[in-house]
Amino acid sequence: MKYASALLLLFVCGCSKEAPKPAAAAPSSSVDLSPTAMKNASVEVVPARLVKLDRVIEAPGKLTWNEDLTVSVGAIATGKIVHVYSRVGDTVKNQQVLARMHTHDVHDTKALLRQANAEKARAFSALEQAKRNEDRMRRLLELKSISQSQLEQATIDRKFAEAALLKAHADVDKEIQHLEETLEISAGVKEDEEHDHKHNEDEELVPVKASASGVVVSRKISPGAVVNLGDETFTITDNSSLWCIANFPESSLSSLRNGMNLEVEVRAFPGRNFPARITRLGDTLDPNTRTLMVRAEIKSQGVLKPEMLTMVRLRVAGVPAIVIPESAVQNVEGKQTVFVETASGKFLPRVVEVQIQDGQAIVATGLKEGERVASNGSYFLKSQLLREAIQ
């Protein structure tokens, strides 16, 4: 019932001091009554009043994970999963090892690192040789045994050797960085590693680490599975906060703002309202349902779960609305109709859209402020209208 009572107020939106939307065609011509007939029928005429009402806008919704607090853990190399340590529902910490995988990238990088180290040693020796040759050429030039151009060539050779050594250092650093920072494998090489087949194989398994603290909500790998670079392996979220995605009617757009507070009710806890706050309004309307997607952030409080269906309420105070007595509205040929007084004793039937609440009719379309309608006695006017229609 409380959902129904709240929905009664949805028709308030769009009512203001501006002219109403065009009403549907009236079922027939006007009804004329003499003063005596109006008195005998107890016809009372009242003006349509513009008042301010508190309004509750309701919208269906659903809870989802808070994507701002949800991270995907991707594979940093192509390889085969060897160990899996975490499962869905586990609470993990940032940088915790969730799994380990074997990848040829480790062996390839170590081979490149050995080559880079060898090239660095060669470049270092070449530079030392170039320095010694430059010094010798300088002494020979002092003895006038060589020309100036020969010394200059030795200097050029020394500079080339220095550049080669710098490049060799950069190549070594690049392979170490890839090995230690990307693959998170120690770049240290044992002197007897190539001959030692009993070293710990796990030392060459690439760890799959959590990129944030939270709860594992998805695991897409198992031991033996082959993954490619970038494949999603785990999804982790901070489940203390959720998103509520609701679809508000188009008529409520003028009342919606970022940062507004909402009330959320779920079926699992009827009667209990959970506070939420609007964080984003959709950019476009759904063309089929004429609704706007609204995203709100809500604390889970240890009981709310993703995929729960919700009823979201926005309370708006002091909304302008045109109201008339409930007794002024009659059903004529299946349409909500009021009788508007156009002159003394002259009533013109007009189709309106109203919602009944607490003995008064809240007008959505068909009337504007100040127009006079028959309240008591409107049923008599309906009878007269129908009688004239069949004559």
Secondary structure, DSSP 8 states (H G I E B T S, - for coil): -HHHHHHGGGGGTT-SSS--------SS--EE--HHHHHHTT--EEE-EEEEEEEEEEEEEEEEE-GGGEEEEE-SSSEEEEEE---TT-EE-TT-EEEEEE-HHHHHHHHHHHHHHHHHHHHHHHHHHHHHHHHHHHHHHHTT-S-HHHHHHHHHHHHHHHHHHHHHHHHHHHHHHIIIIIS-------TTGGG-S-S-GGGGSEEEE-SSSEEEEEE---TT-EE-TT-EEEEEE-TTEEEEEEEEEGGGGGG--TT-EEEEEETTSTT--EEEEEEEEEEEE-TTT-EEEEEEEEE-TTT--TT-EEEEEEEEEEEEEEEEEGGG-EEETTEEEEEEEEETTEEEEEE-EEEEETTEEEEEES--TT-EEE-TTHHHHHHHHHHHHH-
